[in-house]
């Protein structure tokens, strides 16, 4: 991943590898407002475990990222048709649960981006689905 991305000026593209780098940089920044800026106002995300949009989505994202989880992902496949892009990634999310226990969650995420009238690509749907959720040993 390009660690030189400017977090204050992130732009998604229709290139899946660039999209993945931008998404990871924003998520791993721990700054919910930056990550949420990648979404349309009416975008849907089930990052919290439930499909949320608008202020509820923003609040859930901000709360989660404040705990400083770390995300890695690899593009599995992507498809672009006109102003719509579908990107599917395998992900690994390391986080500390509300109980203070370190966890590793792996799964597949389906992202739908659209190109708005200003030419900017933006997230419309973010749907991570966990395959595994394991407790990590203390100190891992």
N, C-alpha and C positions, 0 to 999 in steps of 0.2 A: 504494500500500500504506500502511496505517496504521502509521507508525513509532512510535506510542505503545503498542503491545502490550506487556504485562507478560510478559517471557520466563519468569518464575518461575511464572506462572499461566495457561498457554495452554490453551484449550479448543477442540476441533474442534466443528463444528456440521454440520447437514445442508444449510446454505447453502453452495453451491460457492464463491462469492466469498470468504466468510469463511474457509472451509477453506483456500483457496489463500493468503490473507494470513497465516494462522497457520502454515501449512506453510513458506512463504518466510521468515517471521521466524525460525522455529526453525532452519531450514537455514542461513540467512545469518548467524546468530549465531556460527557456528563451534564451538558447544558441543554435542558429540555427545550428552551426557546429556539435554539439553533436547529435541533433535530425536527421540531414541529414546523419550522419554516419550510421544510421540504414538502409539506403536505398542502393540498387544496384545503380551503376552509371547511368544505363538506366531505373531505376524505374520510374513509373508514379504516380504522386500524383495530386489530384484535390483539395487539401487543400486550394488553393487560389481561387477556384471557377472555374478554367479551368484546363484541364489535362496538366500537365507540366512534363518535364523530364530534366535531365542534369543540366547545369548551371542555366537555367531559374527556375527550381524547387528549387534548392539550394537558389537562390536569394529570391524567394517568401517566402520560409520557414524562412529564416534568418530575412527578413523584418517583417513578422508576429510575430515571437517569440520575437523580440526586443521590442514589445509593451507589453510583459508580460501577455498574455492571460492565463487563467487557465482552464484546461481540466479535466473532470472526465469521466470515462467510465466503463461500466459493460459488461462483456462477455455475449452475447446472445446465441451464438452457435459457434462450431468449428468443422472442419473436416480436417484430415490429411491423405494424400495418398502418401506414399513414401517420396519423397523430396519436396512435396508441401503441404502447410497448408493454409486453408481458415478460417479466424476468423471474426466473425460479432459481433460488439459491439453497444450498445446504448451509445450515448455521450451527454454531456452537456458542452458547451464552453462558458465561460464568457470572454468578451473582451471589449475594448473601440474602437469604430469605428474611422475612420479618422476625423469625425465631433466632436469627443470628447464625444459622447454619449455612455454610458454603454449599452451593449447588452448581451442577453443570447440566444444562438443558441442550439437547440437540434436536434438530428437526429440519423441516423444509419450509421455506417462506416463498409465497407467491406475491409479487408486487406488480401492480398495474400503474403505469405512468401515462400521462397524457400531455400533449403539447398544447399549451394555451395559445390564444390569439396573438400574444406578444412574442411567441416563439420559444418561450421557456418551458422546459419539461418539469412536471411536478407530480408528486405521488397522489394517486386517487384511491388506491386500495393497498393495504399492507396486511398480509394474512400469514403470520408465522403459525405453524402447526408443530407442536412438540412430538418427537418420537420417543425420546428418553428424558428422564429427569432423575438425576442421581445425586445423592449426598456425597460430598467430597470429604476425605479425611481431614481432620484438624491440621492446619498449617499448610495445606496443599494449595 
